[in-house]
Amino acid sequence: MTDAPDTPAPPNANPMSPAQGETLPTETADRIAASVELVFDYRGDVTIHTVDGATHEGYVFDRDKESIEPSLRLMPATGGGNVAIRYADIVKIVVSGRDTASGKSFETWLKKYQEAKAKGETADWPIEGVDGE
């Protein structure tokens, strides 16, 4: 496998960040712990399948990896109360939602701000919506 020098990584891209649609490894306790760390840092929704056959989709906002029984907390995409899931109950983790911060880095905002200002446009718009979303 060769590197593709003509396709540089975007600024501040985290090579360890999971991609939308990716299924993360959950074969061992260590792999589950590593996968939870990845989704904890991910800024979008994930889908977690548990041993009881349940599927939980939402944003992982907390985890307790130091506990005797490590667990995470997920804010369900459908609303309602937060859900606690023990690592030991996880059988599958899928990165199901878009990274909500993708393309919204300060550098992107600054570049668009400077371009608008150079064109004589009023450049006082907020960071949200800079990339057309």
MIDO-445608 format. One record per residue (C-alpha): residue in three letters; x negated, y negated, z negated. Coordinates in steps of 0.02 Angstrom, whole numbers, always signed. Example, Ala and Ser with C-alpha at 12.3 -4.5 7.8 and 13.67 -1.06 7.14 Angstrom:
<pts>
("ALA"; (-615; +225; -390)),
("SER"; (-684; +53; -357)),
</pts>
This chain:
<pts>
("MET"; (+0; +0; +0)),
("THR"; (-69; -171; +46)),
("ASP"; (-32; -343; -21)),
("ALA"; (+57; -463; +94)),
("PRO"; (-43; -625; +80)),
("ASP"; (+79; -716; +195)),
("THR"; (+221; -699; +67)),
("PRO"; (+165; -791; -90)),
("ALA"; (+259; -771; -253)),
("PRO"; (+370; -918; -301)),
("PRO"; (+297; -1037; -431)),
("ASN"; (+310; -971; -609)),
("ALA"; (+376; -804; -546)),
("ASN"; (+362; -670; -678)),
("PRO"; (+300; -511; -593)),
("MET"; (+371; -411; -739)),
("SER"; (+545; -484; -721)),
("PRO"; (+673; -356; -659)),
("ALA"; (+767; -386; -497)),
("GLN"; (+955; -390; -478)),
("GLY"; (+1017; -215; -439)),
("GLU"; (+866; -130; -517)),
("THR"; (+892; +20; -632)),
("LEU"; (+766; +19; -773)),
("PRO"; (+682; +173; -847)),
("THR"; (+768; +252; -998)),
("GLU"; (+692; +427; -1003)),
("THR"; (+605; +405; -1171)),
("ALA"; (+622; +297; -1326)),
("ASP"; (+468; +198; -1273)),
("ARG"; (+539; +166; -1099)),
("ILE"; (+706; +112; -1171)),
("ALA"; (+615; -10; -1287)),
("ALA"; (+513; -80; -1142)),
("SER"; (+669; -96; -1032)),
("VAL"; (+763; -186; -1171)),
("GLU"; (+620; -310; -1183)),
("LEU"; (+634; -343; -996)),
("VAL"; (+823; -371; -1001)),
("PHE"; (+807; -478; -1159)),
("ASP"; (+698; -598; -1058)),
("TYR"; (+812; -586; -904)),
("ARG"; (+932; -732; -884)),
("GLY"; (+1077; -638; -808)),
("ASP"; (+1198; -498; -847)),
("VAL"; (+1151; -316; -862)),
("THR"; (+1255; -158; -869)),
("ILE"; (+1214; -34; -1007)),
("HIS"; (+1280; +144; -1004)),
("THR"; (+1286; +236; -1170)),
("VAL"; (+1290; +419; -1223)),
("ASP"; (+1476; +410; -1262)),
("GLY"; (+1512; +369; -1078)),
("ALA"; (+1548; +184; -1111)),
("THR"; (+1487; +47; -995)),
("HIS"; (+1446; -125; -1065)),
("GLU"; (+1414; -271; -948)),
("GLY"; (+1351; -438; -1012)),
("TYR"; (+1206; -543; -1070)),
("VAL"; (+1080; -471; -1193)),
("PHE"; (+1050; -613; -1314)),
("ASP"; (+971; -525; -1463)),
("ARG"; (+879; -367; -1510)),
("ASP"; (+810; -293; -1670)),
("LYS"; (+662; -189; -1616)),
("GLU"; (+586; -180; -1790)),
("SER"; (+734; -92; -1872)),
("ILE"; (+733; +93; -1918)),
("GLU"; (+870; +107; -1785)),
("PRO"; (+825; -25; -1654)),
("SER"; (+974; -107; -1571)),
("LEU"; (+1023; -249; -1456)),
("ARG"; (+1169; -368; -1452)),
("LEU"; (+1262; -406; -1292)),
("MET"; (+1386; -545; -1251)),
("PRO"; (+1516; -458; -1141)),
("ALA"; (+1543; -532; -968)),
("THR"; (+1731; -515; -996)),
("GLY"; (+1726; -614; -1158)),
("GLY"; (+1777; -555; -1328)),
("GLY"; (+1665; -511; -1471)),
("ASN"; (+1481; -469; -1456)),
("VAL"; (+1433; -286; -1442)),
("ALA"; (+1292; -202; -1539)),
("ILE"; (+1209; -53; -1452)),
("ARG"; (+1078; +59; -1531)),
("TYR"; (+929; +96; -1419)),
("ALA"; (+955; +281; -1456)),
("ASP"; (+1128; +271; -1375)),
("ILE"; (+1067; +197; -1210)),
("VAL"; (+1061; +314; -1059)),
("LYS"; (+1052; +187; -916)),
("ILE"; (+1014; +2; -895)),
("VAL"; (+1054; -86; -731)),
("VAL"; (+1011; -268; -695)),
("SER"; (+1183; -308; -625)),
("GLY"; (+1197; -498; -628)),
("ARG"; (+1103; -635; -539)),
("ASP"; (+965; -722; -637)),
("THR"; (+1058; -883; -677)),
("ALA"; (+898; -983; -689)),
("SER"; (+828; -924; -522)),
("GLY"; (+784; -1071; -412)),
("LYS"; (+817; -1197; -549)),
("SER"; (+641; -1226; -608)),
("PHE"; (+584; -1400; -650)),
("GLU"; (+467; -1396; -501)),
("THR"; (+613; -1363; -383)),
("TRP"; (+715; -1502; -462)),
("LEU"; (+569; -1624; -455)),
("LYS"; (+534; -1586; -272)),
("LYS"; (+716; -1614; -223)),
("TYR"; (+724; -1771; -330)),
("GLN"; (+569; -1843; -246)),
("GLU"; (+635; -1798; -72)),
("ALA"; (+801; -1884; -107)),
("LYS"; (+715; -2037; -177)),
("ALA"; (+598; -2046; -25)),
("LYS"; (+752; -2047; +89)),
("GLY"; (+823; -2192; -11)),
("GLU"; (+961; -2086; -87)),
("THR"; (+1015; -2112; -264)),
("ALA"; (+915; -1985; -360)),
("ASP"; (+1000; -1987; -528)),
("TRP"; (+1089; -1820; -516)),
("PRO"; (+1070; -1693; -656)),
("ILE"; (+964; -1536; -645)),
("GLU"; (+1121; -1427; -632)),
("GLY"; (+1175; -1411; -451)),
("VAL"; (+1007; -1461; -378)),
("ASP"; (+999; -1304; -274)),
("GLY"; (+1179; -1320; -215)),
("GLU"; (+1258; -1208; -345)),
</pts>
